[in-house]
Amino acid sequence: MRLEVQCQDRQGLVHELLNLLVKRNIDLYGIEIGEHYTVYLRFSSVDFDDFSGLMAEIRRTPGVSDVRRVTYMPSEQAKRTLHALVNSLPDPILCTDSKGRVDLTNHAAQQLFSLNPHAPVHSLTSLIPGLELPHTQSQKSVPLTLQGRDFLAEVCPLFLPDDDSAQDQQTGTLILLNAATKLGRAITLNDLDSEGAFNHIIADSPKMRQVVQRAKKLALHDAPLLIIGETGTGKDIIARACHQLSPRHSQPFLALNCGSIPDDVAESELFGHAAGAYPNALESQKGFFEQAAGGTVFLDEIGEMSPSLQTKLLRFLNDGTFRRVGDEHEVHVNVRVICATQKNLQELVDLGSFREDLFYRLNVLSLQLPALREHPQDLMALASFFVARFAHEQGIAVPKLAPSLATHLSRYHWPGNIRQLKNCLFAAMAQFEGDELRPQDVNLPSYTTDEDVDVLQLEGTLDEINGRFERSVLTTLYASYPSTRKLAKRLGVSHTAIANKLREYGIGQKSSEAKELNER
C-alpha cells in the first residue's frame, strides 16, 4: 500500500509518521521525499479498519494538510514510464550501470540476445564483446554485427550532477542498436571490422561451420578462388566475406554477373574501353579490373562467360595485364579474382564450352557450398534472422516463431535454397498480423522434378522400382559430386561400386562421349 502525505516543512514530522506505522505493527517498505513538502510511504497491506484508523491519525498529525492513497511511489512511476518508453521502440536498447552491468533492456534487446528479463544481471561484455564504454560525456557510433545482423550502435554515456563535487559523475551508459536497414544508409561490409566479416554467415550446422573455416583460410590467399554451389546458396555473401577478411579489405570489391549482360557489354565492364571504341564512347572508361585495383573482382556465373572473354580472362589471370576495348596499350593491375558457378565446369570443359586451361587456373582454390537441404540444422536460425530483419524494416515487433514452423519448413525441399527461404518469409511478413509466425502464414510452393515423377511411378517389380529410385538419387547427387571418388565418399561406398552403378545407369557418359568426339 502507498500513501501521499501533503505536509508543512516541520522538523520531526517524518519521524512522527513512521511512529504511527510502528504503533500499528505495519512493516515499512519504502519512503520518498517529494517536492512541495510531500512524503510518500510504502508499507505492507492492512485490513480496512486499520487502514481507516491510520488515515485518521495521519490527518490529525500537526503539520499534515492532506493524505491520500496512490498507486505508485514517484520512483516506481518513473521506472514504469521508462520501461514503457523503451519497450515501445522497435530497435534494441540496453542500459548499464557504472560498472558495465546491464540493468535495463527492452523487448527487442531481449529477443536479440535471448535474454530472460527475470534472470540475473548480465555484463555488457558478455552480450557485445569488444564494445568499449566511453568515460567522457561525448557519445560515439560503432558499427556492429550481432546475431548475423548489422547495427549502428549509438553509445551514450549517462552523467548526473554530484552534490559532493563540482563535476558530474558517470552513472551508466545507454546503448541504442539502430537496425542498418532503417538508417537511410546501408552499413556495408567495408564499414565493419575485418574480424567480423564472417559474422554475417549463419553456420550452426557442422557442415556450414566447416565451410566457413575453410573459407577463412582461403580468404587469406591471393590466388583465384572458385565458389561452387546451387543457386541461392550464398556464393556472393561468401565472396564478400572472403574479401573483407583478406589483406585487400580496405580496397574496392566489385561484382559482375557474367550471365546477365551481353558479351560485348561484359567485356567493356571488365576491361574498360578507349575513346571512340563505340559510336557513343566519347571518353575512355576504366573497367572493373582497373576500378578495383588492389581489391577484389567477383565474377558470378563464370560458366556463362563467352569463349572470347574466357581467353582474355585467362591472360589476365596469368600476368595481370589486359587491353581496354579499342586500345593498343596494355594495362597492368593487381586484383584478386573470385568466381562463382552453379554449373559443373568439368562437364562444360568436356562439352567444349569452357576452356580447360581456364578451368584448371580457376580451380586452384575451390569452395563447395552445400544446398540448404544438406544442412537443415541452419534452417530455423536463418528463418529467425530473416523474420527479425523484415520486422525491423517494417517497423513492427519481431514475432515469435511457432514450434510447429520448424517441422513445416523442414519438410520442404528448398530448390532455391537460402534465397527462396528469404523470399518466402518476406512474402509472409508482408501480410503478417499478430505476434507469432505460424505454418499457415508461410506459403510454400510445390516442387517436383522429372526425377521425382519417375520415382513415384510404382509400376513394375520391386527391383525395377528400386532401380528407378537409385538412378534418381545418383543423378541428383552427381551434379554436386561430379566424380566417382567424391560421390563414393558422399554415399559411404566403394569407388568401384559407384563407378559400376554410374556405368549401369549411363550417368556421366554423355560428357565423356562429347570429350571423345571433340578429340576426333
Salt bridges, closest charged atoms under 4 A:
GLU4 OE1 - ARG68 NE 2.82
GLU16 OE2 - ARG10 NH2 3.11
ASP50 OD1 - ARG24 NH1 3.95
GLU57 OE1 - LYS23 NZ 2.58
GLU57 OE2 - ARG24 NH2 2.51
GLU76 OE1 - ARG2 NE 2.71
GLU76 OE2 - ARG42 NE 3.58
ASP91 OD1 - HIS392 ND1 3.54
ASP97 OD2 - ARG101 NE 2.86
ASP150 OD1 - HIS200 NE2 2.77
ASP191 OD2 - ARG185 NH2 3.50
ASP222 OD1 - ARG248 NE 2.96
GLU230 OE2 - ARG373 NH2 2.48
GLU267 OE2 - LYS312 NZ 1.90
GLU290 OE2 - ARG324 NE 2.89
GLU304 OE2 - LYS343 NZ 2.81
GLU330 OE2 - ARG315 NH2 2.06
ASP357 OD2 - ARG355 NH2 2.65
ASP378 OD2 - HIS375 ND1 2.68
GLU393 OE2 - ARG389 NE 3.48
ASP441 OD2 - ARG438 NE 3.67
GLU451 OE2 - ARG471 NH1 3.59
GLU470 OE1 - LYS501 NZ 3.08
GLU504 OE1 - LYS501 NZ 3.84
